[in-house]
Amino acid sequence: MTAQSLFVVIIVILVAGFMFNQALSYLNFSWTGKMLPEILSGIYDDKQYRQQQEYQRVNYRFGVITGLFSFLLIMTMLLTGGFAILDEWVRTVSDSPVWQAILFFGILGLASDFLSVPFDVYDTFVIEQKFGFNTSTVKIYILDKLKGWLLAGIIGGGLLALIVWIYGKTGNMFWIYVWGVITFFTVFINYFYTVLILPLFNKLTPLHEGELRDAINAFALKTGFGLKNIYTMDGSKRSTKGNAYFSGFGKQKKIVLYDTLIAEQTTDELVAVLAHEMGHYKHKHITKGLIISIIHTGVLLFIFSLIAGNPLLNEALGAGMPGFHLGLLTFGILYSPVSELLGIAMNVVSRRHEFQADAYAAKYHSSRCLQEALKKLASKNLSNLMPYPAYVFVHYSHPPLVARLQALQKFST
């Protein structure tokens, strides 16, 4: 294979991926307005349903614009040799492969983020504001950006530097050492995320004594679930949308409730939501997902190690000199179809896990309460009640509401 033919393959992959995702999005949008089954009746009144349909239309059109912009941007970089020009410049700044990689990806990342700011601002302060979701301020938005850049520089830059340094020392065997580093980092972040990262953006407060905490503790005791760390998070500082999630494992396992969720749900419904999250833990979904992620990373690194030194990876982007950073970028594009397929497979597994967690909550607490909680969440968040099946298969990590309700109705309580 020549560099020119590899370049054509890259273009074909990007064009095919863009067209595929745009087609799926259009099918999902065109599904809007389909007759709702009886099981979904009553979630929206007529006014809310019209608002939800408008919300979906606005987001679809906005998604087309942002998707097209991103696609044209990367195509412009490829067709004009932009990546090669940037590579040539970073080589004039430093002879160190580590600094070349940091500068290369740092500039690309910052430039991409800066260019996305107008779209992000419009999404947050126009679309989300129009439909009553946004509660963020300009100050919070700017601080979030600065903190995000700082974390990306420290964590992302630090990991990238270590990976390039290991590659320089070990050659094609680098994948084993890098796999170990990334595995350690992944486990560490999963264990300490709510202690180290989350407080930079949100405030966690132990759930205060009262009816809700007593009900949660009673349920945890009944099911033999050792739980001391129950927190509320000030999600309302950015959005009115509610959520809950389970984080960590061992002594660091925590259940986090958005304050917006607590404001909308009854005590029994909140316990049902927490029972669902406990179901994930009982079925070891977090651990299984972590193991799958680690295995995938190892396979990905091994495949990359087989071609990391191939000059075609650099020549395909128009660069005259080999470089780890350009090879990594080219490999990332070439690997994207495989990544897309693996993402679909992971979504299939994730949806199965959601059904299992729902079943746990229905069995040990209440099917009816969980159904009501899910309906309220869908209504509050203006969720699409009838997504296109193929779109669900490719993109949804959670089953659509109708499927969850149908599964829950098999339980008696």
Contacts in CASP RR format, 6 or more apart in sequence:
PFRMAT RR
TARGET T0000
AUTHOR 0000-0000-0000
METHOD contacts of the structure
MODEL  1
MTAQSLFVVIIVILVAGFMFNQALSYLNFSWTGKMLPEILSGIYDDKQYR
QQQEYQRVNYRFGVITGLFSFLLIMTMLLTGGFAILDEWVRTVSDSPVWQ
AILFFGILGLASDFLSVPFDVYDTFVIEQKFGFNTSTVKIYILDKLKGWL
LAGIIGGGLLALIVWIYGKTGNMFWIYVWGVITFFTVFINYFYTVLILPL
FNKLTPLHEGELRDAINAFALKTGFGLKNIYTMDGSKRSTKGNAYFSGFG
KQKKIVLYDTLIAEQTTDELVAVLAHEMGHYKHKHITKGLIISIIHTGVL
LFIFSLIAGNPLLNEALGAGMPGFHLGLLTFGILYSPVSELLGIAMNVVS
RRHEFQADAYAAKYHSSRCLQEALKKLASKNLSNLMPYPAYVFVHYSHPP
LVARLQALQKFST
1 312 0 8 1.000
2 312 0 8 1.000
3 312 0 8 1.000
3 315 0 8 1.000
3 316 0 8 1.000
3 318 0 8 1.000
4 316 0 8 1.000
6 312 0 8 1.000
6 313 0 8 1.000
6 315 0 8 1.000
6 316 0 8 1.000
6 330 0 8 1.000
7 78 0 8 1.000
7 316 0 8 1.000
7 317 0 8 1.000
7 318 0 8 1.000
9 334 0 8 1.000
10 78 0 8 1.000
10 316 0 8 1.000
10 330 0 8 1.000
10 333 0 8 1.000
10 334 0 8 1.000
11 75 0 8 1.000
11 78 0 8 1.000
13 333 0 8 1.000
13 334 0 8 1.000
13 336 0 8 1.000
13 337 0 8 1.000
14 71 0 8 1.000
14 74 0 8 1.000
14 75 0 8 1.000
14 78 0 8 1.000
14 333 0 8 1.000
14 336 0 8 1.000
16 337 0 8 1.000
17 336 0 8 1.000
17 337 0 8 1.000
17 340 0 8 1.000
18 67 0 8 1.000
18 71 0 8 1.000
22 64 0 8 1.000
22 67 0 8 1.000
24 388 0 8 1.000
24 390 0 8 1.000
24 391 0 8 1.000
24 394 0 8 1.000
24 395 0 8 1.000
25 60 0 8 1.000
25 63 0 8 1.000
25 64 0 8 1.000
25 391 0 8 1.000
27 388 0 8 1.000
27 390 0 8 1.000
27 391 0 8 1.000
28 60 0 8 1.000
28 384 0 8 1.000
28 387 0 8 1.000
28 388 0 8 1.000
28 391 0 8 1.000
29 56 0 8 1.000
29 57 0 8 1.000
29 60 0 8 1.000
30 388 0 8 1.000
31 386 0 8 1.000
31 387 0 8 1.000
31 388 0 8 1.000
31 391 0 8 1.000
32 53 0 8 1.000
32 56 0 8 1.000
32 57 0 8 1.000
32 384 0 8 1.000
32 386 0 8 1.000
33 53 0 8 1.000
33 386 0 8 1.000
34 386 0 8 1.000
36 385 0 8 1.000
36 386 0 8 1.000
37 402 0 8 1.000
39 402 0 8 1.000
39 405 0 8 1.000
39 406 0 8 1.000
39 409 0 8 1.000
40 385 0 8 1.000
40 386 0 8 1.000
40 401 0 8 1.000
40 402 0 8 1.000
40 405 0 8 1.000
43 375 0 8 1.000
43 378 0 8 1.000
43 379 0 8 1.000
43 385 0 8 1.000
43 401 0 8 1.000
44 52 0 8 1.000
44 379 0 8 1.000
44 385 0 8 1.000
48 379 0 8 1.000
48 382 0 8 1.000
51 131 0 8 1.000
51 382 0 8 1.000
52 382 0 8 1.000
52 383 0 8 1.000
52 384 0 8 1.000
52 385 0 8 1.000
55 131 0 8 1.000
55 382 0 8 1.000
56 382 0 8 1.000
56 384 0 8 1.000
58 127 0 8 1.000
58 130 0 8 1.000
58 131 0 8 1.000
59 127 0 8 1.000
62 119 0 8 1.000
62 122 0 8 1.000
62 123 0 8 1.000
62 127 0 8 1.000
65 119 0 8 1.000
66 116 0 8 1.000
66 119 0 8 1.000
69 115 0 8 1.000
69 119 0 8 1.000
73 112 0 8 1.000
73 115 0 8 1.000
76 82 0 8 1.000
77 83 0 8 1.000
78 317 0 8 1.000
81 317 0 8 1.000
81 318 0 8 1.000
83 317 0 8 1.000
83 318 0 8 1.000
83 319 0 8 1.000
83 326 0 8 1.000
83 329 0 8 1.000
84 317 0 8 1.000
84 318 0 8 1.000
84 319 0 8 1.000
84 320 0 8 1.000
84 326 0 8 1.000
86 104 0 8 1.000
86 107 0 8 1.000
86 108 0 8 1.000
87 100 0 8 1.000
87 104 0 8 1.000
87 314 0 8 1.000
87 317 0 8 1.000
87 319 0 8 1.000
87 321 0 8 1.000
87 323 0 8 1.000
87 325 0 8 1.000
87 326 0 8 1.000
88 319 0 8 1.000
90 99 0 8 1.000
90 100 0 8 1.000
90 103 0 8 1.000
90 104 0 8 1.000
90 107 0 8 1.000
91 100 0 8 1.000
91 321 0 8 1.000
93 99 0 8 1.000
93 100 0 8 1.000
93 103 0 8 1.000
94 100 0 8 1.000
94 103 0 8 1.000
97 164 0 8 1.000
97 167 0 8 1.000
97 168 0 8 1.000
97 323 0 8 1.000
97 324 0 8 1.000
97 325 0 8 1.000
98 161 0 8 1.000
98 164 0 8 1.000
98 165 0 8 1.000
100 323 0 8 1.000
100 325 0 8 1.000
101 160 0 8 1.000
101 161 0 8 1.000
101 164 0 8 1.000
101 324 0 8 1.000
101 325 0 8 1.000
101 328 0 8 1.000
102 157 0 8 1.000
102 160 0 8 1.000
102 161 0 8 1.000
104 325 0 8 1.000
104 326 0 8 1.000
105 157 0 8 1.000
105 160 0 8 1.000
105 325 0 8 1.000
106 153 0 8 1.000
106 157 0 8 1.000
109 152 0 8 1.000
110 149 0 8 1.000
113 145 0 8 1.000
113 149 0 8 1.000
117 145 0 8 1.000
121 141 0 8 1.000
124 134 0 8 1.000
124 136 0 8 1.000
124 141 0 8 1.000
125 134 0 8 1.000
125 136 0 8 1.000
125 138 0 8 1.000
125 141 0 8 1.000
128 134 0 8 1.000
128 239 0 8 1.000
131 382 0 8 1.000
132 240 0 8 1.000
133 239 0 8 1.000
133 240 0 8 1.000
133 241 0 8 1.000
133 381 0 8 1.000
134 238 0 8 1.000
134 239 0 8 1.000
135 236 0 8 1.000
135 237 0 8 1.000
135 238 0 8 1.000
135 239 0 8 1.000
135 240 0 8 1.000
136 237 0 8 1.000
136 238 0 8 1.000
136 239 0 8 1.000
140 237 0 8 1.000
140 238 0 8 1.000
144 201 0 8 1.000
147 200 0 8 1.000
147 201 0 8 1.000
151 197 0 8 1.000
151 200 0 8 1.000
159 181 0 8 1.000
159 182 0 8 1.000
159 185 0 8 1.000
162 178 0 8 1.000
162 181 0 8 1.000
163 174 0 8 1.000
163 178 0 8 1.000
163 181 0 8 1.000
164 324 0 8 1.000
164 325 0 8 1.000
166 174 0 8 1.000
166 177 0 8 1.000
166 178 0 8 1.000
166 181 0 8 1.000
167 174 0 8 1.000
167 178 0 8 1.000
167 308 0 8 1.000
167 324 0 8 1.000
168 174 0 8 1.000
168 324 0 8 1.000
170 177 0 8 1.000
171 308 0 8 1.000
172 305 0 8 1.000
172 306 0 8 1.000
172 308 0 8 1.000
172 309 0 8 1.000
173 305 0 8 1.000
174 301 0 8 1.000
174 305 0 8 1.000
174 308 0 8 1.000
175 298 0 8 1.000
175 301 0 8 1.000
175 302 0 8 1.000
175 304 0 8 1.000
175 305 0 8 1.000
178 301 0 8 1.000
179 297 0 8 1.000
179 298 0 8 1.000
179 301 0 8 1.000
182 297 0 8 1.000
182 301 0 8 1.000
183 294 0 8 1.000
183 297 0 8 1.000
186 290 0 8 1.000
186 293 0 8 1.000
186 294 0 8 1.000
186 297 0 8 1.000
187 290 0 8 1.000
189 196 0 8 1.000
189 197 0 8 1.000
190 247 0 8 1.000
190 248 0 8 1.000
190 249 0 8 1.000
190 286 0 8 1.000
190 290 0 8 1.000
191 248 0 8 1.000
191 249 0 8 1.000
191 252 0 8 1.000
192 252 0 8 1.000
193 247 0 8 1.000
193 248 0 8 1.000
194 204 0 8 1.000
194 231 0 8 1.000
194 247 0 8 1.000
194 248 0 8 1.000
194 252 0 8 1.000
194 254 0 8 1.000
194 256 0 8 1.000
195 252 0 8 1.000
198 204 0 8 1.000
198 233 0 8 1.000
202 233 0 8 1.000
202 234 0 8 1.000
202 235 0 8 1.000
202 237 0 8 1.000
203 233 0 8 1.000
203 234 0 8 1.000
204 231 0 8 1.000
204 232 0 8 1.000
204 233 0 8 1.000
204 256 0 8 1.000
205 231 0 8 1.000
205 232 0 8 1.000
205 233 0 8 1.000
205 234 0 8 1.000
206 229 0 8 1.000
206 230 0 8 1.000
206 231 0 8 1.000
206 232 0 8 1.000
207 213 0 8 1.000
207 216 0 8 1.000
207 230 0 8 1.000
207 231 0 8 1.000
207 232 0 8 1.000
207 257 0 8 1.000
211 267 0 8 1.000
212 262 0 8 1.000
212 267 0 8 1.000
212 270 0 8 1.000
212 271 0 8 1.000
213 230 0 8 1.000
215 267 0 8 1.000
215 268 0 8 1.000
215 270 0 8 1.000
215 271 0 8 1.000
216 227 0 8 1.000
216 230 0 8 1.000
216 270 0 8 1.000
216 271 0 8 1.000
216 274 0 8 1.000
217 227 0 8 1.000
219 225 0 8 1.000
219 271 0 8 1.000
219 274 0 8 1.000
219 275 0 8 1.000
219 278 0 8 1.000
219 364 0 8 1.000
219 365 0 8 1.000
220 226 0 8 1.000
220 227 0 8 1.000
220 278 0 8 1.000
222 364 0 8 1.000
223 275 0 8 1.000
223 278 0 8 1.000
223 282 0 8 1.000
223 364 0 8 1.000
225 278 0 8 1.000
225 281 0 8 1.000
225 282 0 8 1.000
227 253 0 8 1.000
227 255 0 8 1.000
227 278 0 8 1.000
229 252 0 8 1.000
229 253 0 8 1.000
229 254 0 8 1.000
229 255 0 8 1.000
230 254 0 8 1.000
230 255 0 8 1.000
230 257 0 8 1.000
231 254 0 8 1.000
231 255 0 8 1.000
231 256 0 8 1.000
231 257 0 8 1.000
232 256 0 8 1.000
232 257 0 8 1.000
232 258 0 8 1.000
232 259 0 8 1.000
232 262 0 8 1.000
233 256 0 8 1.000
233 257 0 8 1.000
233 258 0 8 1.000
233 259 0 8 1.000
234 259 0 8 1.000
235 242 0 8 1.000
235 258 0 8 1.000
235 259 0 8 1.000
235 260 0 8 1.000
236 258 0 8 1.000
236 259 0 8 1.000
236 260 0 8 1.000
236 263 0 8 1.000
239 260 0 8 1.000
240 260 0 8 1.000
240 380 0 8 1.000
241 258 0 8 1.000
241 260 0 8 1.000
241 380 0 8 1.000
241 381 0 8 1.000
242 258 0 8 1.000
242 260 0 8 1.000
242 261 0 8 1.000
242 264 0 8 1.000
242 377 0 8 1.000
242 380 0 8 1.000
242 381 0 8 1.000
243 258 0 8 1.000
243 260 0 8 1.000
243 261 0 8 1.000
244 255 0 8 1.000
244 256 0 8 1.000
244 257 0 8 1.000
244 258 0 8 1.000
244 261 0 8 1.000
244 273 0 8 1.000
244 274 0 8 1.000
244 277 0 8 1.000
245 255 0 8 1.000
245 256 0 8 1.000
245 277 0 8 1.000
246 253 0 8 1.000
246 254 0 8 1.000
246 255 0 8 1.000
246 256 0 8 1.000
246 277 0 8 1.000
246 278 0 8 1.000
246 280 0 8 1.000
246 281 0 8 1.000
246 286 0 8 1.000
247 253 0 8 1.000
247 254 0 8 1.000
247 255 0 8 1.000
247 256 0 8 1.000
248 254 0 8 1.000
248 286 0 8 1.000
249 281 0 8 1.000
249 286 0 8 1.000
249 287 0 8 1.000
253 281 0 8 1.000
255 274 0 8 1.000
255 277 0 8 1.000
255 278 0 8 1.000
257 270 0 8 1.000
257 273 0 8 1.000
257 274 0 8 1.000
261 270 0 8 1.000
261 273 0 8 1.000
261 377 0 8 1.000
262 270 0 8 1.000
264 376 0 8 1.000
264 377 0 8 1.000
264 380 0 8 1.000
265 273 0 8 1.000
265 373 0 8 1.000
265 376 0 8 1.000
266 369 0 8 1.000
266 372 0 8 1.000
268 365 0 8 1.000
268 366 0 8 1.000
268 369 0 8 1.000
269 369 0 8 1.000
269 370 0 8 1.000
269 372 0 8 1.000
269 373 0 8 1.000
269 376 0 8 1.000
270 373 0 8 1.000
271 365 0 8 1.000
271 369 0 8 1.000
272 361 0 8 1.000
272 365 0 8 1.000
272 366 0 8 1.000
272 369 0 8 1.000
272 370 0 8 1.000
272 372 0 8 1.000
272 373 0 8 1.000
273 361 0 8 1.000
273 370 0 8 1.000
273 373 0 8 1.000
275 360 0 8 1.000
275 361 0 8 1.000
275 364 0 8 1.000
275 365 0 8 1.000
275 370 0 8 1.000
276 357 0 8 1.000
276 358 0 8 1.000
276 360 0 8 1.000
276 361 0 8 1.000
276 370 0 8 1.000
277 357 0 8 1.000
278 360 0 8 1.000
278 361 0 8 1.000
279 285 0 8 1.000
279 356 0 8 1.000
279 357 0 8 1.000
279 360 0 8 1.000
279 361 0 8 1.000
280 286 0 8 1.000
280 353 0 8 1.000
280 357 0 8 1.000
282 360 0 8 1.000
283 353 0 8 1.000
283 356 0 8 1.000
283 357 0 8 1.000
283 360 0 8 1.000
285 353 0 8 1.000
285 356 0 8 1.000
285 357 0 8 1.000
288 353 0 8 1.000
289 349 0 8 1.000
292 346 0 8 1.000
292 349 0 8 1.000
296 342 0 8 1.000
300 335 0 8 1.000
303 335 0 8 1.000
304 328 0 8 1.000
304 331 0 8 1.000
304 335 0 8 1.000
307 313 0 8 1.000
307 331 0 8 1.000
308 324 0 8 1.000
308 327 0 8 1.000
308 328 0 8 1.000
308 331 0 8 1.000
309 322 0 8 1.000
309 327 0 8 1.000
311 322 0 8 1.000
313 326 0 8 1.000
313 327 0 8 1.000
313 330 0 8 1.000
313 331 0 8 1.000
314 320 0 8 1.000
314 321 0 8 1.000
314 322 0 8 1.000
314 323 0 8 1.000
314 326 0 8 1.000
314 327 0 8 1.000
314 330 0 8 1.000
316 330 0 8 1.000
317 326 0 8 1.000
317 329 0 8 1.000
317 330 0 8 1.000
319 326 0 8 1.000
332 339 0 8 1.000
344 393 0 8 1.000
344 394 0 8 1.000
346 397 0 8 1.000
347 393 0 8 1.000
347 394 0 8 1.000
347 395 0 8 1.000
347 396 0 8 1.000
347 397 0 8 1.000
348 393 0 8 1.000
350 397 0 8 1.000
350 398 0 8 1.000
351 396 0 8 1.000
351 397 0 8 1.000
351 398 0 8 1.000
351 399 0 8 1.000
354 397 0 8 1.000
354 398 0 8 1.000
354 399 0 8 1.000
354 404 0 8 1.000
355 399 0 8 1.000
355 404 0 8 1.000
355 407 0 8 1.000
358 370 0 8 1.000
358 404 0 8 1.000
358 407 0 8 1.000
358 408 0 8 1.000
359 407 0 8 1.000
359 411 0 8 1.000
361 367 0 8 1.000
361 370 0 8 1.000
362 370 0 8 1.000
362 408 0 8 1.000
362 411 0 8 1.000
362 413 0 8 1.000
363 411 0 8 1.000
366 413 0 8 1.000
367 408 0 8 1.000
367 409 0 8 1.000
367 411 0 8 1.000
367 412 0 8 1.000
367 413 0 8 1.000
368 413 0 8 1.000
370 408 0 8 1.000
371 405 0 8 1.000
371 408 0 8 1.000
371 409 0 8 1.000
374 401 0 8 1.000
374 404 0 8 1.000
374 405 0 8 1.000
375 401 0 8 1.000
375 405 0 8 1.000
377 383 0 8 1.000
378 385 0 8 1.000
378 401 0 8 1.000
383 401 0 8 1.000
384 400 0 8 1.000
385 400 0 8 1.000
385 401 0 8 1.000
385 402 0 8 1.000
386 400 0 8 1.000
386 402 0 8 1.000
387 396 0 8 1.000
387 400 0 8 1.000
392 399 0 8 1.000
392 400 0 8 1.000
398 404 0 8 1.000
399 407 0 8 1.000
END
